[in-house]
Amino acid sequence: MTYIATQEVLDGKPVDKWKWSSPATPLDISAFSLIMARRSLSGSMIGGIAETQEMLDFCGKHNITADVEVIPIQKVNEAYDRLLKSDVKYRFCIDMASLKSA
């Protein structure tokens, strides 16, 4: 298991944060000890910025792309209506250049 220690500031005081990989067995953690020490425990299935960038670099290197439907911002309401009707084949991406003409 990999552990990474970082330090952040909460209410002007340094706070240690620990990050680790997924444990093989469930964690036995007391909620009260977290609350009293003003600690939190969170997780993510997608990783952080570094992992996301690594994935994007890999996709770029291997020409892996996503199927998307690019729409101008002016059609965002139409796209939402299509979502409600389940009339969507690909993920919608808003063309940010269309914001200039909005």
N, C-alpha and C positions, 0 to 999 in steps of 0.2 A: 504494500500500500504506500502511496506517495503522499507526503505531507508537505505543505508549503505554508510558512508563517508570514503574515503581513501585518502591518500596523496602521491603523487609521485613528482619527481623532473624533471623539464623541464628547460633546459638552466641554471642549477644551482639554480633555484628558486623552492620552494615548490609549488605544484599545487594540489588543492583539486579536488577529483573525487567523483562523486556521482553515486551510482548504485541503481536502484529501480526495482520493479516488473512491469509487464506490466500494463499500466494505462487503466482504463475503458473507457476513452474518448481520442481522439487524442490530442497530445501536441501542444500548440501554442508557438513556439520558434522562435525568430528572428535569422536568420543565421548571420546577421551582428554583433550582440552582441556576438555570439560564436567566430566569426573570430577575432574581435578586442581584445577579452580577451584570444585568443589562446586556446579556449576550443573546445572539440569535444563531439559528441553524437554518441554512437554506441549501437548496440544490438546484441543479440545472441539467437537463438532458441534452442541451445543445452546446455546452461549453462556453467559453468566453470569447473575447475579441481575438486573441491569438489563435485559438482553434478555428474560429470562423474564417480568419484570413488564410490560414493554412489550407482549409478546405477550398476556398475560392482560388488560391494559387494552384492547387492540384487540378481543379476543374479547368482552369485556363490552360494549363500545360497539356492536358489530355483532351482538350476541345469538348468538354462535357458542358452542355447547355440545358436550359430549362425551356419548356414550352410555355409561353405567356401570350396574353392578348394585351397589347399596348393600347391604351385609350387616352384621349385628351381629358383634362380636368373637367371640361364642359359636359362630358358624358358620364360623370361619376354617379349621378342619380339613376341613369339608365342602367348602369352596371349593377348598382345595388338592387334595382328591381329584378334584373336577371338572376342575381344571387337568390333572391327570395323564391323565384320560379324554378330554381335548379336548372337554369338554362346556361350553364357555364361549363366549358370544356377545359379551359386553361386558367391559370391564375391571372388576375388583372394586375397590370402595372400601369401607373399613371405617368404619362409623358410630362416630365417637369417643365419642358420648354413651352408647353401649352399654358402654363400659369401666366406667362407674359401677355397672352391675348385674352385672358379671362377678365 
